[in-house]
Amino acid sequence: MLHRVRVLLLTALLLVTGSVMSSAPASAVIGGSKSTYGPWAVRMLVDGEPACTGTAVAQQWILSASHCFFEQGQPVADKRISFRVGSLDMRKGTTVRPVPGGRVGSAHADMMLIKVPPMKVRTAPLATARVHPGQAVRQYGWGATCSGDENTCQSPVLKQSDLRVVRPDDPRCEGYTAPGGSDFCMERVSGIPAGGDSGGPVMSLGPHGTETLLGVFDGSDREKIAEAGEVFQQLAWIRSVTRQ
């Protein structure tokens, strides 16, 4: 089986070593573009350093990838975590911190719900139907804009990549998805998500304000293929937690 680099490996590196913010190019992701909309997008930091991305799904709940909250197999303490919300430029956003003990992980997907104080942001509507092969989607995040040392090119501004859903049994998706699994596979159209984008939203396309949250990004080969946990398959879990 062809071994592919997963974003979670870089995320672990970011949590261990910290990352260096630098001036990001106008184009972002790797070959993607700067976003002009994304009020629900959330930047996660650990010890004040960029680590992952997330999505505001309720006024007090952020959805991200579970692997973002572990370092060398151990949970990252709540006091080390913060989120920047309310701005496409993370340097201008508002800081919120997790409510102690307010993390709930999915038993079936690489997803984590994190409770925070009430946020004054627009939340992302959740998908109520499965994704399908050929569907055009858009991924958002503040992650790496270069290959190589991704710590040196974490973007201070939200960026995006356009992708297309492919069948889970497509040979290119080997090692990422499997028929009947909780993830879906995507091929590059314009840009590819990378380290620091883990946990970020994969949205349907539509006029601003009409997009729905289809997935939680959790891995890519940095070239052509990416994967995300499917929100629809976890919809009952998300709703049960966020209504508490």
One Martini backbone bead per residue (centre of mass of N, CA, C, O) as a GRO file, in nm:
protein
  244
    1MET     BB    1   0.095   0.037   0.024
    2LEU     BB    2   0.070   0.355  -0.016
    3HIS     BB    3   0.231   0.603   0.151
    4ARG     BB    4   0.074   0.867   0.328
    5VAL     BB    5   0.053   1.188   0.426
    6ARG     BB    6  -0.067   1.309   0.726
    7VAL     BB    7  -0.178   1.580   0.897
    8LEU     BB    8  -0.148   1.467   1.187
    9LEU     BB    9   0.163   1.461   1.187
   10LEU     BB   10   0.202   1.766   1.175
   11THR     BB   11   0.039   1.844   1.417
   12ALA     BB   12   0.223   1.708   1.618
   13LEU     BB   13   0.463   1.888   1.550
   14LEU     BB   14   0.334   2.155   1.630
   15LEU     BB   15   0.286   2.075   1.932
   16VAL     BB   16   0.588   2.024   2.001
   17THR     BB   17   0.746   2.286   1.848
   18GLY     BB   18   0.592   2.470   1.706
   19SER     BB   19   0.519   2.774   1.523
   20VAL     BB   20   0.588   2.999   1.250
   21MET     BB   21   0.506   3.302   1.178
   22SER     BB   22   0.439   3.431   0.848
   23SER     BB   23   0.448   3.565   0.551
   24ALA     BB   24   0.192   3.527   0.337
   25PRO     BB   25   0.077   3.460   0.054
   26ALA     BB   26  -0.187   3.534  -0.142
   27SER     BB   27  -0.171   3.254  -0.186
   28ALA     BB   28  -0.321   2.953  -0.064
   29VAL     BB   29  -0.244   2.698   0.062
   30ILE     BB   30  -0.170   2.476  -0.206
   31GLY     BB   31  -0.274   2.663  -0.469
   32GLY     BB   32  -0.478   2.851  -0.365
   33SER     BB   33  -0.696   3.085  -0.186
   34LYS     BB   34  -0.831   3.363  -0.074
   35SER     BB   35  -1.067   3.445   0.148
   36THR     BB   36  -1.407   3.622   0.173
   37TYR     BB   37  -1.541   3.380   0.346
   38GLY     BB   38  -1.597   3.264   0.707
   39PRO     BB   39  -1.755   3.301   1.002
   40TRP     BB   40  -1.714   2.984   1.114
   41ALA     BB   41  -1.419   3.006   1.131
   42VAL     BB   42  -1.146   2.844   1.323
   43ARG     BB   43  -0.862   2.906   1.522
   44MET     BB   44  -0.612   2.698   1.646
   45LEU     BB   45  -0.426   2.698   1.958
   46VAL     BB   46  -0.097   2.618   2.107
   47ASP     BB   47   0.064   2.811   2.307
   48GLY     BB   48  -0.006   3.042   2.074
   49GLU     BB   49   0.011   2.837   1.838
   50PRO     BB   50  -0.045   2.717   1.546
   51ALA     BB   51  -0.250   2.415   1.449
   52CYS     BB   52  -0.566   2.448   1.371
   53THR     BB   53  -0.902   2.389   1.265
   54GLY     BB   54  -1.251   2.512   1.265
   55THR     BB   55  -1.612   2.503   1.363
   56ALA     BB   56  -1.898   2.679   1.407
   57VAL     BB   57  -2.209   2.504   1.521
   58ALA     BB   58  -2.244   2.680   1.780
   59GLN     BB   59  -2.232   2.920   2.021
   60GLN     BB   60  -2.063   2.676   2.213
   61TRP     BB   61  -1.944   2.521   1.943
   62ILE     BB   62  -1.666   2.326   1.826
   63LEU     BB   63  -1.544   2.174   1.525
   64SER     BB   64  -1.302   1.910   1.497
   65ALA     BB   65  -1.014   1.728   1.527
   66SER     BB   66  -0.903   1.499   1.744
   67HIS     BB   67  -0.586   1.498   1.682
   68CYS     BB   68  -0.545   1.803   1.786
   69PHE     BB   69  -0.573   1.692   2.115
   70PHE     BB   70  -0.287   1.547   2.070
   71GLU     BB   71   0.029   1.449   2.240
   72GLN     BB   72   0.187   1.173   2.225
   73GLY     BB   73  -0.109   1.039   2.314
   74GLN     BB   74  -0.187   1.300   2.475
   75PRO     BB   75  -0.371   1.523   2.616
   76VAL     BB   76  -0.443   1.848   2.580
   77ALA     BB   77  -0.463   2.101   2.771
   78ASP     BB   78  -0.693   2.342   2.804
   79LYS     BB   79  -0.490   2.582   2.890
   80ARG     BB   80  -0.336   2.560   2.594
   81ILE     BB   81  -0.605   2.646   2.459
   82SER     BB   82  -0.713   2.834   2.165
   83PHE     BB   83  -0.936   3.072   1.995
   84ARG     BB   84  -1.009   3.224   1.678
   85VAL     BB   85  -1.271   3.464   1.618
   86GLY     BB   86  -1.444   3.677   1.369
   87SER     BB   87  -1.199   3.639   1.149
   88LEU     BB   88  -0.997   3.602   0.866
   89ASP     BB   89  -0.795   3.739   1.064
   90MET     BB   90  -0.639   3.609   1.337
   91ARG     BB   91  -0.519   3.892   1.447
   92LYS     BB   92  -0.844   4.008   1.478
   93GLY     BB   93  -0.961   3.825   1.663
   94THR     BB   94  -1.126   3.642   1.905
   95THR     BB   95  -1.074   3.506   2.221
   96VAL     BB   96  -1.120   3.161   2.308
   97ARG     BB   97  -1.194   2.910   2.557
   98PRO     BB   98  -1.223   2.629   2.700
   99VAL     BB   99  -1.427   2.443   2.872
  100PRO     BB  100  -1.377   2.265   3.126
  101GLY     BB  101  -1.449   1.945   3.013
  102GLY     BB  102  -1.576   2.026   2.697
  103ARG     BB  103  -1.503   1.748   2.560
  104VAL     BB  104  -1.623   1.562   2.257
  105GLY     BB  105  -1.585   1.253   2.118
  106SER     BB  106  -1.589   1.047   1.862
  107ALA     BB  107  -1.633   0.693   1.803
  108HIS     BB  108  -1.633   0.714   1.449
  109ALA     BB  109  -1.445   0.980   1.431
  110ASP     BB  110  -1.232   1.261   1.348
  111MET     BB  111  -1.392   1.411   1.613
  112MET     BB  112  -1.447   1.734   1.790
  113LEU     BB  113  -1.611   1.876   2.066
  114ILE     BB  114  -1.607   2.226   2.183
  115LYS     BB  115  -1.653   2.409   2.463
  116VAL     BB  116  -1.760   2.754   2.485
  117PRO     BB  117  -1.814   3.050   2.502
  118PRO     BB  118  -2.006   3.264   2.369
  119MET     BB  119  -2.044   3.337   2.022
  120LYS     BB  120  -2.026   3.614   1.776
  121VAL     BB  121  -2.126   3.405   1.532
  122ARG     BB  122  -2.162   3.238   1.249
  123THR     BB  123  -2.304   2.939   1.188
  124ALA     BB  124  -2.292   2.619   1.060
  125PRO     BB  125  -2.460   2.435   0.864
  126LEU     BB  126  -2.580   2.109   0.848
  127ALA     BB  127  -2.578   1.828   0.696
  128THR     BB  128  -2.868   1.622   0.546
  129ALA     BB  129  -2.662   1.477   0.342
  130ARG     BB  130  -2.486   1.308   0.137
  131VAL     BB  131  -2.229   1.268  -0.034
  132HIS     BB  132  -2.110   1.279  -0.386
  133PRO     BB  133  -1.990   1.191  -0.661
  134GLY     BB  134  -1.875   1.505  -0.809
  135GLN     BB  135  -1.880   1.693  -0.583
  136ALA     BB  136  -1.848   2.020  -0.501
  137VAL     BB  137  -1.594   2.163  -0.286
  138ARG     BB  138  -1.485   2.348   0.021
  139GLN     BB  139  -1.186   2.438   0.180
  140TYR     BB  140  -1.085   2.558   0.510
  141GLY     BB  141  -0.788   2.758   0.623
  142TRP     BB  142  -0.460   2.834   0.812
  143GLY     BB  143  -0.247   2.685   0.678
  144ALA     BB  144  -0.033   2.581   0.465
  145THR     BB  145   0.149   2.741   0.165
  146CYS     BB  146   0.363   2.502   0.169
  147SER     BB  147   0.621   2.305   0.117
  148GLY     BB  148   0.781   2.132   0.360
  149ASP     BB  149   0.812   2.371   0.598
  150GLU     BB  150   0.505   2.437   0.741
  151ASN     BB  151   0.577   2.623   0.985
  152THR     BB  152   0.672   2.882   0.793
  153CYS     BB  153   0.352   2.895   0.634
  154GLN     BB  154   0.137   3.004   0.808
  155SER     BB  155  -0.168   3.148   0.786
  156PRO     BB  156  -0.330   3.456   0.884
  157VAL     BB  157  -0.530   3.382   0.655
  158LEU     BB  158  -0.793   3.277   0.503
  159LYS     BB  159  -0.831   2.974   0.313
  160GLN     BB  160  -0.869   2.787  -0.008
  161SER     BB  161  -1.010   2.483  -0.157
  162ASP     BB  162  -1.084   2.299  -0.444
  163LEU     BB  163  -1.302   2.011  -0.469
  164ARG     BB  164  -1.370   1.652  -0.541
  165VAL     BB  165  -1.568   1.395  -0.514
  166VAL     BB  166  -1.492   1.053  -0.461
  167ARG     BB  167  -1.469   0.738  -0.458
  168PRO     BB  168  -1.373   0.520  -0.204
  169ASP     BB  169  -1.264   0.296  -0.434
  170ASP     BB  170  -1.053   0.462  -0.529
  171PRO     BB  171  -0.719   0.410  -0.566
  172ARG     BB  172  -0.632   0.701  -0.456
  173CYS     BB  173  -0.779   0.630  -0.158
  174GLU     BB  174  -0.577   0.462  -0.046
  175GLY     BB  175  -0.559   0.506   0.310
  176TYR     BB  176  -0.831   0.689   0.357
  177THR     BB  177  -1.064   0.507   0.235
  178ALA     BB  178  -1.378   0.318   0.282
  179PRO     BB  179  -1.628   0.135   0.238
  180GLY     BB  180  -1.840   0.245   0.504
  181GLY     BB  181  -1.707   0.480   0.611
  182SER     BB  182  -1.651   0.813   0.764
  183ASP     BB  183  -1.507   0.893   0.503
  184PHE     BB  184  -1.407   1.118   0.241
  185CYS     BB  185  -1.304   1.171  -0.095
  186MET     BB  186  -1.065   1.399  -0.263
  187GLU     BB  187  -0.997   1.606  -0.538
  188ARG     BB  188  -0.813   1.819  -0.703
  189VAL     BB  189  -0.861   2.152  -0.842
  190SER     BB  190  -0.780   2.401  -0.623
  191GLY     BB  191  -0.583   2.301  -0.427
  192ILE     BB  192  -0.433   2.189  -0.101
  193PRO     BB  193  -0.443   2.071   0.194
  194ALA     BB  194  -0.268   2.106   0.514
  195GLY     BB  195  -0.092   2.196   0.763
  196GLY     BB  196  -0.345   2.336   0.990
  197ASP     BB  197  -0.626   2.228   0.849
  198SER     BB  198  -0.709   2.059   1.056
  199GLY     BB  199  -1.065   2.052   1.115
  200GLY     BB  200  -1.173   2.184   0.880
  201PRO     BB  201  -1.395   2.298   0.658
  202VAL     BB  202  -1.632   2.129   0.444
  203MET     BB  203  -1.811   2.278   0.181
  204SER     BB  204  -2.054   2.379   0.016
  205LEU     BB  205  -2.184   2.531  -0.263
  206GLY     BB  206  -2.266   2.889  -0.258
  207PRO     BB  207  -2.403   3.136  -0.147
  208HIS     BB  208  -2.359   3.339   0.089
  209GLY     BB  209  -2.513   3.158   0.366
  210THR     BB  210  -2.571   2.851   0.216
  211GLU     BB  211  -2.375   2.680   0.332
  212THR     BB  212  -2.259   2.351   0.418
  213LEU     BB  213  -2.150   2.108   0.642
  214LEU     BB  214  -1.977   1.811   0.532
  215GLY     BB  215  -1.678   1.838   0.671
  216VAL     BB  216  -1.367   1.710   0.830
  217PHE     BB  217  -1.054   1.770   0.799
  218ASP     BB  218  -0.770   1.496   0.805
  219GLY     BB  219  -0.621   1.467   0.505
  220SER     BB  220  -0.316   1.445   0.289
  221ASP     BB  221  -0.068   1.443   0.007
  222ARG     BB  222  -0.012   1.751  -0.106
  223GLU     BB  223  -0.142   1.710  -0.418
  224LYS     BB  224  -0.448   1.535  -0.485
  225ILE     BB  225  -0.543   1.418  -0.194
  226ALA     BB  226  -0.833   1.406   0.026
  227GLU     BB  227  -0.988   1.411   0.360
  228ALA     BB  228  -1.313   1.350   0.536
  229GLY     BB  229  -1.538   1.378   0.768
  230GLU     BB  230  -1.875   1.297   0.786
  231VAL     BB  231  -2.137   1.476   0.906
  232PHE     BB  232  -2.394   1.309   0.852
  233GLN     BB  233  -2.291   1.053   1.014
  234GLN     BB  234  -2.271   1.268   1.286
  235LEU     BB  235  -2.538   1.425   1.343
  236ALA     BB  236  -2.660   1.305   1.603
  237TRP     BB  237  -2.416   1.364   1.780
  238ILE     BB  238  -2.397   1.668   1.745
  239ARG     BB  239  -2.685   1.733   1.844
  240SER     BB  240  -2.668   1.602   2.126
  241VAL     BB  241  -2.436   1.785   2.232
  242THR     BB  242  -2.532   2.088   2.148
  243ARG     BB  243  -2.812   2.052   2.329
  244GLN     BB  244  -2.697   2.056   2.634
   0.00000   0.00000   0.00000
